Structure formats: C-alpha cells, structure tokens
C-alpha cells in the first residue's frame, strides 16, 4: 500500500478527499478517495489501450476539464496566475490541433500511442508540470512573435474581404427570401 500511496501523492489524488461523494463512499467502503481516483485512471488507461472510448477520454481530459478550469479561473478575480495557465493551455491546445491529423499519421505506427497522447495532454494541463507554459515559452511564442506582422496583415485582409462581401451577402439573402415568398404565394 505504501507504493500506491506514493503514486496517489505524485498524482495529487489526495485532493479527492474534498469531494463529498467520494468521502462518504470512503467511509462506507474503508477505501481512500485517492484509491478510487487511481482506479478510475487505471480503468481509463485500460480503455485507452484497448481503443474503446478513447475519443470520449480525450474529450474529457483535453477539452471538458480545461474548459471548466478556465471558467473557474475567469471567476476568481484574485489569482491572475491561473488565468495565464489556462489561456496558455488553449493557445498550445489550438496549435497542436492544427497539426493533429499529421501527428495521428505518425503516432499510428507507435504502439500504445493513445496512452502517450493522453499522458501528453495531462502533462500540458497539470498545474504541477505546466507543460503548456513550457511549450508556449520555448516554441510557440517565438513563432508567433516572428510572424505576428504577417498574421495580422492576413487577418486584416480577411476582415476587409468579409466587410466587402457583407452587402453582397445581404442582397443575395434578400433575393432568396423574395423568391421563396413568391414560390409559396404562386
């Protein structure tokens, strides 16, 4: 049990003692809340290895949890550090997802790549590792700084194109509505 306790501590699973449901279950079963968390992680990894539910798992870990933590960060006025962590996570998350199809081609040849990808996602968002901050500071920030002027110019061109197309789209929409009304009337 000593080894399991060390693993739970490394994974910060002692925080699960704050969850009322798990605390009540722990009293009834005489099993620490951290062990339930470790069991859930083990089951999730087993599903990921088998390939069953990995999409749901990635959604929960890579999107839903960070989205909720971002909400919490926005709502806490005193701590600006968590705002930076989650904004940085989303920049890195977005950057990685641009290249996700290419990465998946490469990762398919690596056995258990699903677990590697999941572990990487956890490393990105975990408050102890702050992997997203590391990747942002070492890779993405430099790229964005280098090409910021080009990106801004292209975005301005897109904005102008959309602004110029707006009246044409409004006219087309108006004409389509008229034609639909005429078809219904006739």
Secondary structure as UniProt FT lines:
FT   HELIX           2..10
FT   TURN            11..12
FT   HELIX           13..18
FT   HELIX           20..29
FT   HELIX           33..50
FT   HELIX           54..59
FT   HELIX           60..64
FT   HELIX           65..75
FT   HELIX           81..98
FT   HELIX           100..107
FT   TURN            108..109
FT   TURN            111..112
FT   HELIX           113..125
FT   TURN            127..129
FT   HELIX           131..135
FT   HELIX           136..140
FT   HELIX           141..185
//
